[in-house]
Amino acid sequence: MEPFEAAKLAVQALVDKQASDIRLLKTTELTVLADYFLICTANSTPHVRTLYDEVDKRLSEAGMPPVRREGYRNSNWLLLDFGCLIVHIFQKETREFYNLERLWSDAQEIDIAEIEA
């Protein structure tokens, strides 16, 4: 699966499960870590886990299981690493504290309105 197709599938999973403030950053030119960072906010611990599980399920079913999973016990910041795509799922306070958008402000932001069904 191409990196942008994986990102679109993950965005749709987050939209379907009502994630908020979804940001897709194209990081291809900035880092070797991933082609895209997908960042979103959940409104509770169960919501964080629901978003995490849904993204994991959809991409795994599409033949792209994560190469790494982080943070499930804590549930303030969960991470799914698919190699070309890293999905960050935050609770609001944790997202504000780490402010990844600021750290990756040189990345191109992709308008997810074009992806949403």
FIPA-350167 format. One line per 3 residues: number of its first residue (from 1); for each residue x, y, z of N, C-alpha, C. Coordinates in steps of 0.2 Angstrom, whole numbers, plus 5000, padded with zeros to 4 digits. Each point is the difference from the previous one (the first is absolute). Layout:
FIPA-350167
NUM = X,Y,Z,X,Y,Z,X,Y,Z  ...
***
This chain:
FIPA-350167
1 = 5004,4994,5000,4996,5006,5000,5005,5006,5000  4998,5005,4996,5003,5006,5000,4999,5004,5006  5005,5004,5002,5000,5004,5006,4994,5005,5001
4 = 4998,5003,4994,4994,5005,5000,4994,4996,5001  4999,4994,4997,4994,4995,5000,5000,4998,5008  5005,4998,5003,5000,4998,5007,4997,5006,5004
7 = 5003,5006,4999,4998,5006,5004,4993,5002,4999  4997,4999,4993,4993,5001,4999,4996,4995,5004  5002,4994,5000,4996,4995,5004,5000,5001,5007
10 = 5005,5002,5003,5001,5002,5007,4996,5006,5002  5000,5005,4995,4996,5006,5001,4993,4998,5001  4997,4996,4995,4993,4998,5000,4998,4996,5006
13 = 5005,4996,5002,4998,4997,5007,4999,5005,5005  5005,5005,5001,4999,5005,5005,4994,5004,4999  4998,5002,4994,4994,5004,4999,4994,4995,5002
16 = 5000,4994,4998,4994,4996,5002,4999,4999,5007  5005,5000,5004,5000,4999,5007,5000,5007,5004  4999,5005,4997,4999,5007,5002,5006,5003,5004
19 = 5006,4999,4997,5006,5003,5003,4999,5007,4998  5004,5005,5004,4999,5007,4999,5007,5003,4998  5000,5005,4997,5006,5004,4998,5005,4995,4997
22 = 4998,4997,4994,5004,4995,4997,5005,5004,4995  5006,4999,5000,5005,5003,4996,5004,4995,4997  5001,5001,4993,5005,4995,4996,5005,5004,4998
25 = 5006,4999,5002,5006,5003,4998,5005,4996,4995  5002,5003,4995,5004,4996,4995,5007,5002,5002  5004,4995,5002,5007,5001,5003,5005,4996,4996
28 = 4998,4998,4994,5005,4997,4995,5007,5004,4999  4999,5006,5000,5006,5004,4998,5004,5002,5007  4997,4999,5006,5003,5002,5006,5003,4995,5004
31 = 4998,4993,4999,5003,4995,5005,4999,4993,4996  5004,4996,5002,5000,4993,4998,4995,4996,5004  4997,5003,5006,4996,4996,5004,4994,4997,4997
34 = 4997,5005,4996,4993,4998,4996,4999,5005,4995  4996,4998,4995,4997,5005,4995,4995,5004,5003  4996,4998,5005,4994,5004,5002,5000,4999,5008
37 = 4998,5005,5003,4998,5000,5007,4993,5002,5000  4996,4996,5004,4993,5001,5001,4999,5001,5007  4997,5006,5002,4999,5002,5007,4993,5001,5001
40 = 4997,4998,5006,4993,5001,5001,4999,5001,5008  4994,5002,5002,4999,5000,5007,4993,4996,5001  5001,4997,5006,4994,4996,5003,4997,5003,5006
43 = 4994,4999,5001,4997,5004,5006,5000,4996,5007  5003,4994,5000,5000,4996,5006,5005,4994,4999  5001,4996,5005,5005,4995,5000,4996,4994,4996
46 = 4994,4998,5001,4997,4995,4995,5000,5003,4993  4999,5006,4999,5000,5003,4993,5007,4999,4997  5005,5001,5003,5007,4999,4998,5001,4993,4998
49 = 4998,4996,5004,5001,4992,4998,4995,4998,4994  4994,5003,5000,4996,4999,4994,5003,5002,4993  5003,5006,5000,5003,5003,4994,5006,4995,4999
52 = 5004,4999,5004,5006,4996,4999,4998,4993,4997  4995,4997,5004,4998,4993,4997,4997,5000,4993  4997,5005,4999,4997,5001,4993,5005,5001,4994
55 = 5005,5004,5002,5005,5001,4995,5004,4994,4999  5002,4997,5005,5004,4994,5000,4996,4994,4996  4993,5000,5001,4996,4995,4997,5000,5001,4993
58 = 4998,5006,4998,4999,5002,4993,5007,4999,4995  5005,5002,5003,5006,5000,4996,5003,4992,5000  4999,4997,5006,5002,4993,5000,4996,4996,4995
61 = 4993,5001,5000,4996,4996,4995,5002,5002,4993  5003,5006,4999,5002,5002,4993,5007,4997,4998  5003,4996,5005,5006,4997,4999,5006,5004,5002
64 = 4999,5005,5005,5005,5004,5002,5000,5001,5008  5002,4994,5003,5000,5001,5008,5005,5004,5002  4999,5003,5006,5005,5005,5003,5007,4996,5001
67 = 5005,5003,4999,5007,4997,5002,5001,5002,5007  4997,5005,5003,5001,5001,5007,4994,5003,5003  4998,4999,5006,4995,5003,5004,5003,5002,5007
70 = 4997,5006,5002,5003,5003,5006,4994,5003,5004  5001,5000,5006,4996,5004,5005,4993,4997,5002  4998,4994,4998,4993,4997,5002,4999,5001,5007
73 = 5004,4998,5005,4999,5000,5007,4998,5007,5002  5004,5005,4998,4999,5007,5002,4994,5003,4998  4999,5000,4993,4994,5002,4997,4999,5008,5000
76 = 5006,5004,5001,5000,5007,4999,5002,5002,4993  5005,4995,4998,5003,5001,4993,5001,4993,4997  4996,4998,4995,5002,4993,4997,5003,5002,4993
79 = 5004,4995,4998,5003,5001,4994,5000,4993,4996  4999,5001,4994,5000,4994,4995,5005,5002,4995  5005,4996,4999,5005,5001,4995,4999,4995,4994
82 = 4998,5002,4994,4999,4996,4995,5006,5000,4995  5006,5003,5002,5006,5001,4996,4999,5006,4996  4996,5001,4995,4999,5006,4996,4995,5005,5003
85 = 4996,4998,5005,4995,5004,5004,5001,4999,5007  5000,5005,5004,5000,5000,5007,4994,5003,5003  4996,4997,5003,4993,5002,5003,5001,5002,5007
88 = 4999,5006,5002,5000,5003,5007,4993,5001,5002  4998,4997,5006,4993,5001,5002,5001,5002,5007  4998,5006,5002,5001,5004,5006,4993,5001,5004
91 = 5001,5001,5006,4995,5003,5004,5002,5008,5000  4995,5004,5001,5001,5007,4998,5006,5003,5004  5001,4999,5006,5005,5003,5004,5007,4998,4998
94 = 5000,4994,4999,5007,4997,4997,5002,5003,4994  4995,5000,4995,5001,5003,4993,5003,5007,5001  4996,5004,5004,5002,5007,5001,5007,5001,5003
97 = 5002,4995,5005,5007,5000,5003,5005,4999,4995  4999,4995,4996,5006,4998,4995,4999,5004,4994  4995,5002,4997,4999,5004,4995,5004,4998,4994
100 = 4999,4994,4997,5004,4997,4995,4999,5005,4993  4994,5003,5000,4999,5004,4994,5006,5006,5000  5001,5002,5005,5006,5006,5001,5006,4997,4998
103 = 5002,4994,5003,5006,4996,4999,5001,4999,4992  4995,4998,4997,5000,4998,4993,4997,5006,4995  5001,5006,5002,4996,5006,4997,5003,5000,4993
106 = 5006,4998,4998,5002,5000,4993,4997,4995,4996  4996,4995,5002,4997,4995,4996,4994,5003,4997  4998,4997,4994,4994,5002,4996,4994,4997,5003
109 = 4995,5005,5002,4994,4997,5002,4995,4998,4995  4998,4994,5000,4995,4998,4995,4993,5001,5002  4996,5003,4996,4993,5002,5002,4996,4993,5000
112 = 4998,4998,5006,4996,4994,5000,4993,5000,4998  4997,5006,4999,4994,5001,4997,4999,4997,4993  5006,4999,4996,5000,4997,4994,5000,4992,5001
115 = 5002,4998,5006,5000,4993,5001,4993,4997,5003  4997,5004,5004,4994,4998,5004,4995,4998,4995  4996,4995,5001,4995,4997,4996,4994,5005,5001
***
